[in-house]
Amino acid sequence: MKAIRRRRTLSAALQRAHLGVALIAVCMAGITLTLAALFTLRALVNHDLGLIGRSMSYTVEAAVVFDDRAAASETLSMIAGTEEIASAELYDLHGRLLAAWYHTDNGSFYPVEKTIARLILPPPLTIPVIHDNVRVGEIRLTGRGDSLLLFLLRGFAGMVGCLILSVLSALYLSQRMLGGIIGPLRDLGTVAHAVRTERAFSLRVPPAGIAELNTLGDDFNSLLDELETWQASLQSENEVLAHKAAHDSLTGLANRSVFEDMLEHAIESARTGGHRAAVLFLDSDHFKDINDRLGHAIGDAVLVAVAARIRAQLSHGELVARIGGDEFAVLLTPLADERRAQALVDSIVDCMREPIALPGGGRVVTSLSAGIAIYPDHAKDPETLLSAADAAMYRAKSARRGGGRQSPEPQNEEGGRPGHASEIQADLKGGVESGIATK
């Protein structure tokens, strides 16, 4: 497996770029200035050698004419010894060496000086010796490189100093750029990371001192505004959809799917916790008559009223759901006492005795049949427990019908046949019964 290459940060890249630019600039400037100075120094050395050579030619003119070697050597030594000359040689007209002087003070840097002189200084300079406008000899002068070496050392020291200053300046500028460029980019990256990982759409990028980066931050903040609005709208729609998916659209109670899920969790919790749970199955006795005689709008109003009354009898943590047209179910978990289930049925029965006010102004009285099933007494799984409560409810309903109770015809307040819905007060009570499931 290839090792993952670590990516450089923008700060490191900018610092490296600044240092590189500074090094290149200083080196190029140093080399250019050094070459220009060397060419200038070479021209000056050549000019100085020419002046020294002409001075020597005037001085040794008589010695050359009279072939006085001792005087010629003394003159060369006197003049060349005070100048920066490596060697001075005097020749006659026939090319014979009359006198010579050589620099003998060879220090530790003499090999370096000699190499520099050979590479940089001009070749030996030849100056003619003139007597009465006639050439009688010549002087050959070679310059020394000690001044060049000192110049190069000083130039190198200056270049190193400039290089250090440039490096420090580059580091300072990179830090300034870190605050001006990398800081806003880091803020932008931090906000973007928080939005991606935490969905923190409320965060915003702070203003930047650089116009382009500030524009980028403003555009990103505008995008976050749109995303925040979109997220809020989507969250609201999801909440509405989730509520619709879990609740009955007419009564606002939980629907059958939610009730079955809660029942399954309740039984699992009761199984592991060692407690009991109860299901109450409630069914309206005369809802079909209400729908047929008074209309579906009145039927819906009755269902809404029945649901509200059942919900009002429940304590915290007890669930009621509409699981069919006129069928309701209540989940009691954990069930500490079976008497709580019977007491709740009784309270629901009592609350149904009050007539239900209809939208048109009339009233109607309805009733419920109820069945109770308890886990684990009557069933040990959700489906069987709900079926046991349903069966108990039907046994209660059948027992009441077997008693010969009849639902009377709806009457208006004057005792005649029913008229408009706003005039109806129907007595459809017919008795309220409940039953408990058996094994």
VEXNU-414469 format. One record per atom (N, C-alpha, C): x negated, y, z. Coordinates in steps of 0.001 Angstrom, whole numbers, padded with zeros to 6 digits, always signed. Atoms other than C-alpha are relative to their C-alpha. Last residue first. Layout:
<nodes>
XYZ
...
</nodes>
This chain:
<nodes>
+001011+000799+000662
+057953-017365+028175
+000633-001057-000891
+000335+001212-000760
+060683-014938+028887
-001012-000792-000759
+000364+001212+000736
+061031-011362+027680
-000275-001144+000953
+001420+000300-000204
+062780-008808+029850
-000282-001315-000698
+000318+001392-000309
+066124-007317+028792
-001499-000162+000132
+001409+000332+000154
+067700-003929+028687
-000208-001429+000354
+000462+001256-000588
+071259-002694+028167
-001516-000129-000202
+001445+000126+000208
+072855+000679+027557
-000489-001233+000725
+000790+000735-000975
+076648+000822+027156
-001455-000108-000364
-000147+001452+000117
+078896+001760+024212
-000795-000791+000991
+000824+000525-001084
+077593+005324+024143
+000011-001524-000014
+000481+001279+000533
+078940+006329+020762
-000806-000746+001062
+000347+000842-001139
+081080+009175+022033
-000356-001371-000543
-000269+001435+000117
+080999+011618+019146
-000423-000719+001260
+000580+000480-001249
+081338+015375+019554
+000326-001480+000064
-000051+001399-000448
+081855+016780+016075
-000598-000150+001387
-001148+000155-000887
+082848+020329+015136
-000004-001343+000712
+000107-000974-001086
+079553+021447+013546
+001113-000156+001010
+000972+000448-001002
+079508+018241+011532
-000090+000949+001167
+001360-000409+000352
+082701+019268+009728
-000947-000374+001136
+000053-000946+001107
+085833+017316+010602
-001438+000267-000385
+001151-000906+000070
+086235+014256+012741
+000110+000892-001202
+001056+000564+000834
+089769+012827+013136
-001147+000993-000121
-000362+000436+001341
+091812+014252+015974
-001158-000640-000712
-000416+001396+000013
+091195+014414+019728
+000393-000500-001355
-001458+000060-000128
+091163+018212+019927
+000513-001426-000042
-000384-000423-001342
+087356+018301+020652
+001512-000057+000194
+000338-001391-000263
+086614+016264+017592
+000578+000389+001351
-001117-000920-000077
+086609+012508+017596
-000514+001414+000172
+000371-001358-000403
+084150+009829+016565
+001225+000874-000037
+000094-000923+001120
+085845+006407+016401
-000437+001361+000497
-001211-000702+000420
+085082+004235+019359
-000253+000894-001186
+000331-001414+000141
+082090+001841+019509
+001231+000726-000477
-000153-000535+001346
+083374-001476+020757
-000406+001472+000013
-000032-001447+000055
+082341-003394+023867
+000065+000448-001454
-001155-000528+000706
+083391-007026+023712
+000046+001495-000067
-000975-000446-000982
+081005-008313+026353
+001208+000644-000629
-000820+001143-000373
+079194-010230+023670
+001061+000360+001019
-001044+000173+001023
+078000-006927+022317
+000917-001176+000331
-000967-001065-000155
+076195-006260+025585
+001140-000149-001006
-000745+000229-001245
+074475-009644+025602
+001061+001069+000182
-001002+001044+000245
+073522-009244+021955
+000846-000245+001238
-001025-000565+000889
+071754-005904+022625
+001122-001021-000222
-000762-000980-000781
+069890-007344+025618
+001131+000579-000834
-000813+000771-000936
+068862-010414+023606
+000857+000935+000851
-001151+000553+000716
+067783-008120+020770
+000877-000852+000922
-000924-001081+000317
+065563-006113+023139
+001243-000548-000706
-000703-000342-001241
+063990-009260+024550
+001007+001107-000249
-000989+001051-000259
+063174-010407+021012
+000786+000293+001277
-001081-000142+000982
+061487-007095+020234
+001099-001025+000263
-000784-001162-000428
+059460-007269+023461
+001177+000229-000941
-000720+000393-001218
+058365-010813+022564
+000846+001152+000505
-001146+000825+000396
+057476-009717+019002
+000822-000418+001210
-000976-000906+000598
+055270-006928+020381
+001250-000780-000427
-000542-000833-001068
+053503-009403+022691
+001059+000950-000551
-000964+000791-000770
+053101-011966+019908
+000648+000834+001100
-001160+000299+000825
+051495-009453+017582
+001076-000739+000799
-000845-001168+000306
+049192-008014+020235
+001255-000346-000775
+000570-000715+001148
+047821-011289+021653
+000970+001101-000397
+001413-000260-000214
+048269-013107+024985
-000663+000660-001203
+000787+000226+001222
+052026-013235+025329
-001439+000410+000268
-000881+000413+001085
+054745-013290+028025
-000741-000252-001319
-001099+000851-000446
+052803-013114+031307
+000795-000568-001164
-000011+001231+000805
+049509-011908+029838
+001173-000906+000344
+001218+000806+000188
+050525-009205+028953
-000634-000217+001364
+001188-000318-000805
+054076-008020+029693
-001129-000960-000366
+000911+001153+000043
+057127-007839+027409
-001305+000411+000647
+001299-000154-000668
+060091-005502+027993
-000776-001291-000148
+000593+001279-000360
+063169-005065+025764
-001387+000226+000561
+001436+000081-000272
+065359-001988+025477
-000400-001421+000342
+000235+001319-000584
+068745-001130+023982
-001503-000165+000128
+001133+000837+000398
+069353+002574+023448
+000107-001359+000649
+000555+000877-001030
+072359+004898+023539
-001117-000849-000585
+000460+001291+000511
+073916+007797+021646
-000601-000799+001139
+000601+000807-001061
+075978+010829+022569
-000375-001346-000601
-000183+001433+000166
+076731+013440+019899
-000719-000711+001135
+000800+000825-000896
+077208+017168+020001
+000298-001471-000264
-000677+001107-000656
+078437+019835+017557
-000930-000757+000923
-000757-000437-001165
+076808+023208+016816
+000730-001114+000707
-001202-000731+000367
+075584+022672+013265
+000836+000447+001169
+000313-001284+000635
+072041+021770+014348
+001234+000819-000336
+000307+000114+001424
+073337+019063+016720
-000267+001371-000607
-000520-001143+000758
+073154+019120+020524
-000469-000109-001447
+001024-000628+000839
+072523+015650+021947
+000643+001117-000797
-000276-000135+001437
+074869+014628+024758
-001128+000747-000725
-000294-001391+000318
+073237+013707+028112
+000260+000119-001498
-001398-000239-000313
+073500+009995+028836
+000415+001432-000349
-000840+000117+001190
+070241+009358+026966
+001479+000283+000279
+000145-001235+000791
+068145+010725+029864
+000852-000045-001267
-000697-001134-000625
+069524+007986+032142
-000071+001252-000857
-001447+000220+000095
+068505+005156+029818
+000760+001207+000550
-000344-000245+001405
+064956+006582+029475
+001503-000168-000209
+000053-001452+000206
+064714+006811+033260
+000347+000358-001437
-001148-000627-000661
+065910+003199+033633
+000020+001504-000242
-001199+000304+000796
+063431+001955+031052
+001225+000676+000604
+000069-000844+001192
+060632+003774+032891
+001201-000248-000902
-000363-001365-000387
+061690+002201+036181
-000018+000930-001197
-001451-000051-000168
+061670-001257+034590
+000461+001407+000371
-000639+000193+001305
+058124-000767+033268
+001509+000108+000121
+000194-001239+000755
+056917+000697+036592
+000675-000108-001359
-001112-000897-000276
+058515-002248+038462
-000139+001328-000733
-001067+000237+000974
+056051-004563+036731
+001168+000944+000203
-001170+000657-000596
+053317-003020+038844
+001068-000136-001071
+000281+000413-001379
+049754-001882+038070
+001146-000808+000594
-001278+000123-000718
+050179-001827+034318
-000283-000530+001399
-000248+001302-000637
+046970-000598+032711
+001294+000023+000798
+001269+000661-000295
+048229+000241+030210
-000891+000947+000789
+000395-000325-001375
+051873+000977+029401
-001261-000785+000321
+001108+000808-000504
+052645+001054+025670
-000390+000502+001382
+000784-000692-001026
+056049+002339+024486
-001059-000975+000517
+000738+000887-000891
+057773+001269+021264
-000837+000842+000947
+001111-000637-000689
+060470+002969+019218
-000676-001045+000883
+000686+000834-000987
+062947+001679+016657
-001212+000741+000551
-000514-000481-001277
+065441+003844+014731
-000610-000808+001145
-000982-001046+000230
+063762+003619+011293
+000527+000597+001291
-000949+000323+001053
+060661+001694+012384
+000997+001128-000156
+000527+001107+000794
+057588+001856+014580
+000957-000455-001089
-001142+000412+000826
+058099+005239+016172
-000516-001071-000947
+000156-000061+001448
+055430+005449+018837
+001319-000368-000660
-001229+000347+000660
+055209+006112+022570
-000206+000188-001492
-000159-000292+001420
+051932+006027+024504
+001378-000429-000481
-000984+000937+000554
+051341+006251+028261
+000367+000444-001411
+000637+001240+000423
+048087+007991+029268
+000949-001032-000548
+001241-000176+000752
+049755+010777+031241
-000628-001359-000318
+001085-000596-000787
+053276+009851+032310
-001246+000103-000873
+001271+000708-000133
+056207+009215+030006
-000965+000770+000876
-000042+000902-001159
+059791+010448+030507
-001346-000660+000284
-000067-000783-001234
+059395+013511+028214
-000014-000888+001246
+001325-000523-000297
+058227+011281+025357
+000000+000766+001323
+000848+001125-000430
+061524+009362+025452
-001375+000521+000419
-000434+000417-001336
+063532+012588+025398
-000841-001170+000516
+000422-000997-000982
+061523+014030+022489
+000377-000431+001410
+001456+000085-000158
+061903+010835+020457
-000484+000974+001065
+000284+001229-000744
+065676+010766+021062
-001495-000124+000269
-000403-000221-001396
+065979+014413+019973
-000303-001217+000861
+000939-000958-000583
+063974+013832+016782
+000318+000227+001475
+001284+000692-000205
+066005+010718+016001
-001032+000914+000660
-000161+000892-001138
+069281+012620+016530
-001308-000728+000309
-000007-000838-001198
+068153+015412+014199
+000134-000846+001257
+001374-000434-000258
+067257+012833+011566
-000077+000844+001260
+000769+001157-000484
+070679+011225+011863
-001441+000375+000322
-000337+000154-001402
+072367+014607+011551
-000779-001168+000604
+000573-001159-000676
+070491+015205+008294
+000285-000063+001488
+001413+000244-000340
+071255+011647+007193
-000641+001189+000712
+001001-000384+000994
+075000+012132+007319
-001429-000150+000506
+000355-001415-000164
+077723+012164+009996
-001062+000483-000986
-001162-000856-000238
+079621+008950+009310
-000346+001497+000015
-001074+000224+000969
+077002+006718+007689
+001114+001028+000155
+000439-000302+001373
+073946+008103+009492
+001173-000090-000978
+000236-001448+000070
+075695+008172+012889
-000394+000394-001414
-001308-000676+000028
+077064+004656+012366
-000160+001513-000127
-000565+000203+001342
+073602+003380+011436
+001368+000681-000111
+000605-000956+000923
+072171+004981+014610
+000565-000152-001409
-001010-000429+000963
+074663+003207+016857
-000574+000955-001045
-001123+000921+000178
+072541+001119+019208
+000927+000401-001151
-001259-000744-000092
+069194+002865+018931
+001166-000925-000349
-000748-000039+001254
+066291+000442+019534
+001318+000744+000223
-001246-000754-000102
+063558+000502+022157
+000661+000082-001360
-000549-000095+001351
+060730-002047+022583
+001384+000622+000106
-001454-000210-000002
+058748-001548+025798
+000449+000179-001435
-000557-000629+001196
+055257-003064+025810
+001505+000099+000187
-001410+000257+000335
+053397-003842+029018
+000376+000761-001257
-000521-001045+000867
+049740-004236+030007
+001421-000361-000381
-001130+000320+000879
+048067-006250+032777
+000378+001208-000841
-001264-000622-000377
+044677-006187+034532
+001071-000324-001046
-000813+000810-000900
+041619-008441+034484
+001270+000675+000461
-000125-000640-001312
+039234-005857+033058
+000857-000757+000986
+001311-000127-000642
+037992-007967+030118
+000099+000593+001401
+000635+001315-000070
+041447-009175+029060
-001336+000080+000729
-000644+000752-001081
+043122-005884+029938
-000642-001362+000173
+000431-000589-001272
+040598-004009+027808
+000610-000740+001182
+001412+000357-000160
+041173-006393+024897
-000535+000551+001315
+000054+001409-000383
+044929-006063+025402
-001444-000452+000195
-000501+000144-001366
+044706-002266+025418
-000081-001443+000472
+001035-000445-000930
+042475-002185+022345
+000443-000187+001448
+001112+000949+000084
+044958-004303+020391
-001115+000380+000967
-000411+001219-000700
+047861-002195+021607
-001119-001036-000005
+000095-000258-001434
+046073+000984+020586
+000390-001222+000815
+001415-000123-000359
+045525-000399+017091
-000172+000218+001499
+000576+001349+000042
+049149-001572+016861
-001484+000028+000349
-000472+000764-001157
+050426+001826+018035
-000631-001396+000023
+000726-000461-001189
+048245+003685+015539
+000411-000813+001219
+001392+000393+000149
+049585+001583+012663
-000817+000405+001220
+000171+001419-000340
+053194+001877+013885
-001465-000425-000058
-000681+000948+000876
+053167+005677+013913
-000355-001441+000379
+000943+000887+000674
+052371+008044+016776
+000760-000996-000862
+000573+001057-000824
+055157+010489+017489
-001064-000764-000785
+001285-000411-000540
+055699+013714+015528
-000628-001012+000927
-000068-000198-001447
+059373+012894+015110
-001296+000525+000601
-001267-000559-000472
+059773+013297+011345
-000065+000355+001488
-000224-001343+000517
+056237+012901+009925
+001277+000635+000545
-001235+000033+000767
+055352+009947+012143
+000358+001426-000418
-001255-000387-000636
+051811+010291+013287
+001177-000111-000966
-000179+000656-001288
+048398+008727+012610
+001349+000278+000629
+000255+001438+000107
+047973+009396+008882
+000296-000729+001300
-001065+000618+000791
+049661+012769+009174
-000182-001507-000081
-001225-000030-000807
+047354+013753+012008
+001152-000658-000748
+000145+001002-001057
+044306+012592+010063
+001252-000043+000873
-000147+001334+000590
+045505+014498+007003
-000102-001094+001056
-001405+000153+000396
+046021+017667+009038
+000244-001392-000567
-000783+000151-001224
+042648+017248+010737
+001481-000191-000315
+000224+001351-000515
+041012+016598+007376
+000795-000240+001278
-000746+000947+000833
+042623+019709+005929
-000162-001422+000503
-001419-000180-000283
+041359+021787+008854
+000855-000969-000810
-000257+000581-001307
+037890+020303+008509
+001467+000127+000375
+000002+001454+000136
+037911+021017+004773
+000292-000682+001331
-001197+000394+000734
+038949+024610+005357
+000095-001516-000125
-001143-000236-000875
+036323+025080+008058
+001296-000420-000672
-000013+001030-001032
+033697+023403+005871
+001196+000169+000933
-000412+001276+000613
+034583+025571+002865
+000076-001106+001044
-001431-000114+000304
+034408+028731+004954
+000532-001307-000571
-000694-000002-001279
+031055+027641+006390
+001507+000099-000202
-000026+001376-000512
+029792+026680+002929
+000749-000072+001330
-000940+000788+000801
+030813+030061+001511
+000106-001432+000522
-001350-000509-000264
+029105+031916+004347
+001046-000814-000756
-000439+000577-001271
+026071+029625+004009
+001393+000499+000386
-000355+001399+000261
+025808+030577+000327
+000481-000686+001274
-001288-000037+000697
+025918+034229+001317
+000480-001410-000318
-001027-000273-001010
+023152+033540+003847
+001384+000068-000629
-000184+001241-000760
+021047+031898+001117
+001069+000183+001075
-000734+000940+000853
+021587+034902-001161
+000274-001308+000741
-001387-000470+000109
+020577+037252+001657
+000846-000946-000858
-000700+000270-001249
+017475+035162+002419
+001456+000442-000046
-000194+001451-000085
+016386+035177-001242
+000756-000365+001271
-001084+000323+000933
+016950+038931-001406
+000307-001493+000022
-001230-000462-000637
+014816+039351+001740
+001210-000285-000892
-000371+000995-001006
+012119+037173+000169
+001271+000414+000733
-000401+001231+000678
+012065+039362-002929
+000441-001070+001002
-001292-000150+000672
+012095+042598-000911
+000460-001307-000640
+000280-000007+001439
+009321+041639+001505
+001323-000073-000758
+000593-001270+000380
+009981+042644+005126
-000303+000119-001478
+001437+000087+000266
+012388+039779+005719
-000507+001359-000450
+000547-000826+001090
+015852+039825+007309
-001518-000138-000097
+000219-001407-000366
+016851+036862+009539
-000576+000793-001161
+001412-000332+000161
+018243+033671+007916
-000203+001469+000371
+000322-000925+001093
+021677+032776+009283
-001496+000285-000005
+001325-000624-000044
+023042+029917+011405
-000198+000906-001212
-000101-001334-000600
+026808+029302+011487
-001349+000708+000084
-000281-001006+001020
+026575+026432+008985
+000114+001406+000580
-000097-001271-000726
+024889+024207+011563
+000208+001140-000994
-001155-000706+000558
+025644+020923+009754
+000251+001318+000746
-000959-000228-001073
+023113+019269+012093
+001288+000659-000480
-000017+001073-000988
+020696+017624+009633
+001113+000156+001035
-000041+001339+000592
+021209+019667+006454
+000172-001081+001055
-001263+000158+000738
+022163+022974+008095
+000118-001427-000541
-001073+000110-000983
+019341+022664+010638
+001352-000200-000677
+000107+001315-000645
+016839+021910+007849
+001121-000200+001018
-000431+001017+000957
+018042+024901+005786
-000046-001395+000619
-001457-000072+000118
+017794+027184+008828
+000514-001083-000952
-000589+000442-001271
+014247+026043+009579
+001522-000008-000072
+000088+001456-000094
+013204+026294+005915
+000622-000539+001277
-000916+000576+000984
+014493+029861+005635
-000001-001522+000075
-001354-000208-000518
+012737+030846+008858
+001038-000620-000941
-000173+000963-001095
+009530+029241+007562
+001388+000146+000608
-000222+001316+000604
+009881+031124+004291
+000203-001066+001068
-001358+000108+000550
+010373+034363+006221
+000286-001352-000641
-000987-000128-001068
+007191+033697+008270
+001432-000076-000511
-000262+001326-000556
+005172+032383+005310
+001038+000076+001115
-000577+000938+000972
+005451+035607+003358
+000399-001311+000670
-000862-000631+000989
+004795+038637+005569
+000707-000962-000927
-001131-000677-000600
+003496+037016+008733
+000971+000559-001018
-000767+001004-000746
+001326+034491+006937
+001221+000635+000645
-000912+000612+000962
+000295+037240+004510
+000851-001072+000671
-001010-000986+000354
-001138+039180+007408
+001027-000578-000966
-000893-000084-001151
-002855+036029+008609
+001097+001040-000227
-000858+001184+000034
-004224+035484+005107
+000952-000016+001191
-001049-000202+001002
-005462+039062+005043
+000940-001199-000063
-000923-001013-000504
-007341+038556+008310
+001162+000214-000969
-000776+000608-001079
-008877+035311+007109
+001020+000986+000560
-000943+000936+000610
-009890+036946+003826
+000861-000672+001064
-001090-000778+000600
-011424+039872+005697
+001044-000907-000620
-000819-000532-001092
-013430+037493+007883
+001173+000817-000542
-000718+001124-000598
-014600+035619+004817
+000897+000480+001136
-001096+000359+000898
-015473+038866+003036
+000828-001150+000560
-001027-001033-000105
-017512+040095+005994
+001203-000332-000870
-000630+000168-001312
-019387+036793+006104
+001120+001021+000183
-000803+001222+000052
-020034+037001+002356
+000724-000230+001325
-001241-000306+000722
-021127+040614+002588
+000913-001209-000063
-000807-000882-000835
-023638+039640+005260
+001318+000358-000657
-000553+000833-001066
-024840+036712+003170
+000866+000835+000930
-001076+000791+000583
-025195+039036+000164
+000638-000914+001044
-001166-000853+000222
-027175+041526+002217
+001173-000775-000562
-000563-000312-001306
-029492+038805+003472
+001230+000892-000137
-000682+001203-000465
-029970+037563-000089
+000644+000247+001368
-001235+000160+000758
-030741+041074-001290
+000800-001212+000449
-000941-001009-000478
-033238+041575+001510
+001339-000103-000739
-000412+000378-001351
-034899+038290+000688
+001008+000992+000565
-000947+001124+000090
-034903+039105-003033
+000491-000429+001379
-001260-000485+000550
-036469+042515-002431
+001048-001107-000063
-000656-000761-001048
-039117+041054-000142
+001349+000533-000480
-000474+000943-001009
-039932+038472-002760
+000727+000714+001127
-001183+000700+000518
-040075+041114-005467
+000572-000981+001014
-001117-000935-000087
-042390+043247-003359
+001293-000622-000522
-000399-000128-001401
-044678+040239-002863
+001159+000985+000180
-001430+000217-000240
-044662+039353-006560
+000438+000163+001432
-000266+000979-001067
-048012+040789-007724
+001512-000114+000244
-000641-000437-001237
-048740+042496-011085
+000223-001138+001007
-001092+000924-000361
-051264+041455-013708
+000576+000426+001342
-000523-000057-001362
-053518+044037-015377
+001155-000989+000176
-001167+000887-000113
-055738+043641-018464
+000425-000076+001465
-000248+000483-001371
-058113+046552-019190
+001279-000858-000032
-001405+000088-000451
-059529+047256-022624
+000076-000571+001413
-000292+001171-000831
-062752+048315-024367
+001503-000047+000362
+001267+000619-000395
-064480+050936-026513
+000224-001228+000870
-000247+001083-000967
-061518+052272-028434
-001306-000711+000282
+000426+001301+000535
-062538+055473-030158
+000196-001044+001093
-001032+000524+000894
-060783+058775-029570
-000383-001316-000665
+000061-000839+001213
-063939+060193-028059
+000921-000571-001082
+001101-000982-000152
-063942+057280-025570
-000139+000753-001325
+000284-000893+001130
-060752+055261-025168
-001144+000949+000383
+000940-001004-000537
-060218+052228-022856
-000503+000826-001180
+001297-000249+000670
-057139+050309-024037
-000825+001059+000756
+000171-001448+000166
-054455+049110-021555
-001360+000253-000678
+001321-000369+000548
-053266+045478-021733
-000028+001503-000274
-000042-001225+000801
-050380+044458-019455
-001425+000368-000446
+001098-000961-000268
-050193+040876-018206
-000009+001159-001004
+001339+000603+000176
-046745+039342-018897
-001106+001034+000277
+000442+000060+001404
-043641+041057-017426
-001377-000659-000104
+000802-001150+000444
-042547+040148-013907
-000403-000143-001462
-000746-001248+000094
-039664+037729-013348
-000822+001140-000572
-001327+000114+000592
-040774+034149-013789
+000639+001352-000294
+000093+000627+001320
-044548+034493-013311
+001366-000053-000687
+000664-000912+000939
-044175+037012-010512
-000057-000586-001397
-000933-001086+000302
-041595+034819-008748
-000601+000957-001006
-001062+000559+000863
-043916+031813-008986
+000990+001073-000408
+000591+000254+001313
-046866+033804-007644
+001051-000542-000972
+000197-001284+000666
-044815+035205-004774
-000552-000205-001416
-001323-000491+000381
-043628+031723-003864
-000121+001308-000759
-000515+000827+001117
-047166+030362-003971
+001374+000470-000473
+000670-000302+001277
-048345+033403-001920
+000481-000898-001135
-000985-000104+001071
-045697+032998+000787
-000644+000246-001364
-000835+001210+000048
-048042+031689+003439
+000965+000023-001168
-000738+000364-001205
-050611+034393+002725
+000838-001256-000205
-001026+001006+000295
-053217+034669-000034
+000679-000444+001290
-000773+000127-001243
-055133+037922+000482
+001187-000928-000237
+000431+001181-000769
-057582+037307-002404
+000775-000188+001300
-000564-000103-001336
-056226+039653-005100
-000287-001293+000760
-001125+000913-000241
-058562+039439-008034
+000463+000136+001455
-000394-000044-001415
-060942+042069-009497
+001255-000881+000155
-001315+000551-000342
-062879+041760-012726
+000252+000131+001492
-000271-000002-001447
-065811+043367-014498
+001420-000554+000224
+000991-000842-000676
-067547+043363-017920
+000191-000024+001513
-000477-000443-001318
-065732+040468-019507
-001104+000772+000687
+000771+000554-001108
-066797+040263-023159
+000529+000580+001310
-000763+000967-000773
-064114+040890-025737
-000748-000640+001137
+000188+001339+000590
-066311+042570-028317
+000698-001093+000796
-000594+000020+001328
-065032+046067-027513
-000085-001374-000657
+000576-000976+000942
-065708+045542-023856
+000637-000174-001361
+000714+000621+001132
-063396+043782-021386
-000581+001112-000875
+000513-001016+000941
-062212+044863-017910
-000835-000695-001084
+001168+000456+000777
-060017+042526-015826
-000364+001066-001033
+000390-001069+000936
-057576+043478-013053
-001294-000432-000684
+001340+000089+000622
-055722+040813-011025
-000189+001181-000943
+000541+001336-000258
-052752+040461-008648
-001400-000145-000571
+000530+000630+001203
-051901+044144-008489
-000597-001337+000396
-000590+001347-000038
-049744+045915-005915
-000339-000725-001299
-001247+000169+000736
-052060+048909-005613
+000475-001445+000092
-001044-000810-000636
-054719+049942-003137
+001360-000144-000685
-000199+000406-001389
-057131+047138-003977
+001081+000788+000700
-000905+001151-000065
-056647+047738-007708
+000282-000419+001429
-001365-000345+000431
-058130+051257-007540
+000965-001168+000206
-000514-001144-000726
-061255+050697-005443
+001456+000291-000372
-000304+000390-001372
-061880+047170-006721
+000623+001154+000770
-001165+000895+000009
-061618+048232-010370
+000424-000363+001421
-001186-000789+000355
-063945+051185-009781
+001262-000859+000010
-000347-000843-001141
-066514+049093-007907
+001284+000803-000286
-000586+000854-001041
-066473+046436-010606
+000428+000831+001201
-001321+000434+000451
-066988+049062-013361
+000695-000846+001066
-000916-001134-000149
-069816+050703-011453
+001412-000397-000414
-000188-000253-001437
-071554+047356-011028
+000969+001148+000204
-000912+000975-000568
-071024+046389-014650
+000307+000288+001478
+000367+000039-001413
-072568+049496-016125
+001026-000894+000713
+000081+001421-000364
-072358+048923-019880
-000460-000178+001441
+001386+000266-000388
-073111+052609-020579
-000199-001438+000471
+000898-000558+001020
-069878+053127-022572
-001444-000349+000321
-000077+000829+001205
-067898+050755-020340
-000993+000503-001057
+000619+001294-000287
-069090+052409-017130
+000042-000898-001222
+001469-000163+000034
-068304+055842-018597
-000701-001322+000236
+000443-000337+001368
-064712+054885-019436
-001534+000094-000074
+001071+000929+000408
-064155+053126-016092
-000546+000329-001393
+001057+000101-001001
-062224+056016-014507
-001165-000868-000483
+000730-001269-000087
-060180+057017-017514
-001211-000139+000921
+000750-000184+001265
-059225+053373-018192
-000774+001311-000004
+001236+000790+000002
-058345+052836-014520
-000817+000246-001263
+000907-000624-000972
-055857+055712-014507
-001332-000741+000041
+000567-001208+000624
-054362+054397-017716
-000957+000729+000953
+000956+000369+001054
-053988+050937-016157
-000619+001216-000666
+001234+000446-000655
-052382+052314-012982
-001073-000339-001044
+000647-001174-000613
-049852+054282-015024
-001312-000372+000662
+000518-000854+001073
-049099+051242-017217
-000707+001233+000550
+001236+000621+000510
-048819+048998-014190
-000621+000830-001120
+001065-000256-000966
-046322+051446-012685
-001321-000608-000453
+000374-001405+000107
-044184+051376-015836
-001151+000338+000951
+000718-000156+001270
-044182+047569-015952
-000479+001453-000182
+001331+000615-000174
-043275+047455-012284
-000832+000162-001264
+000803-000887-000841
-040470+049939-012891
-001411-000543+000205
+000374-001176+000798
-039126+047936-015842
-000865+000956+000810
+001005+000422+000996
-039273+044750-013777
-000445+001180-000860
+001288+000121-000679
-037510+046488-010904
-001098-000435-000964
+000472-001354-000299
-034680+047563-013189
-001370-000029+000653
+000399-000610+001267
-034333+044063-014584
-000529+001427+000213
+001235+000633+000457
-034411+042671-011071
-000462+000584-001329
+001131-000545-000754
-031867+045202-009819
-001319-000599-000460
+000211-001380+000433
-029432+044308-012604
-001192+000623+000721
+000591+000019+001344
-029930+040618-011919
-000264+001421-000499
+001381+000489-000091
-029383+041136-008179
-000673-000003-001363
+000849-001061-000539
-026304+043301-008733
-001458-000423+000079
+000065-001101+000972
-024709+040724-010995
-000917+001113+000481
+000842+000425+001132
-025607+037813-008717
-000147+001128-001010
+001393+000102-000427
-024265+039606-005649
-000922-000385-001137
+000542-001349-000199
-021065+040704-007374
-001462-000051+000404
+000129-000645+001307
-020455+037207-008698
-000582+001400+000131
+001087+000636+000747
-021206+035660-005318
-000203+000661-001368
+001273-000400-000590
-019054+038148-003444
-001174-000592-000768
+000234-001427+000227
-016103+037751-005801
-001345+000443+000544
+000319-000212+001412
-016366+033965-005905
-000324+001467-000270
+001315+000585+000308
-016588+033718-002137
-000397+000253-001446
+001031-000814-000632
-013696+036138-001587
-001397-000525-000324
+000115-001263+000742
-011491+034385-004146
-001108+000866+000583
+000597+000267+001314
-012216+031019-002575
-000194+001259-000818
+001427+000276-000181
-011600+032307+000936
-000681-000260-001334
+000669-001249-000358
-008290+033838-000110
-001504-000198+000161
+000055-000845+001193
-007222+030669-001911
-000712+001317+000292
+001024+000545+000891
-008173+028505+001053
-000133+000856-001258
+001308-000266-000585
-006229+030760+003380
-001114-000515-000891
+000298-001428+000172
-003230+030691+001048
-001354+000355+000589
+000266-000251+001419
-003305+026887+000801
-000350+001465-000243
+001326+000512+000324
-003670+026506+004566
-000350+000266-001458
+000986-000832-000685
-000677+028789+005164
-001420-000452-000330
+000173-001202+000803
+001374+026997+002516
-001032+000923+000627
-000965-001050-000279
+000817+023742+004355
-000290+001203-000895
+000510-001194-000650
-001130+020941+002756
+001137+000980+000263
-000139-001227+000761
+000571+017661+002002
-000527+001182+000809
-000572-001072-000807
-000742+014516+003631
+000014+001290-000808
+000855-001181-000044
-001298+011808+001079
+000704+001105+000770
-000758-001191+000366
+000592+008658+001909
-000890+001218+000175
-000235-000907-001121
-001819+005767+001940
+000725+001246-000485
+000761-001238+000055
-001367+003372-000939
+000356+000869+001199
-000836-001187+000000
+000000+000000+000000
-000871+001236+000000
</nodes>
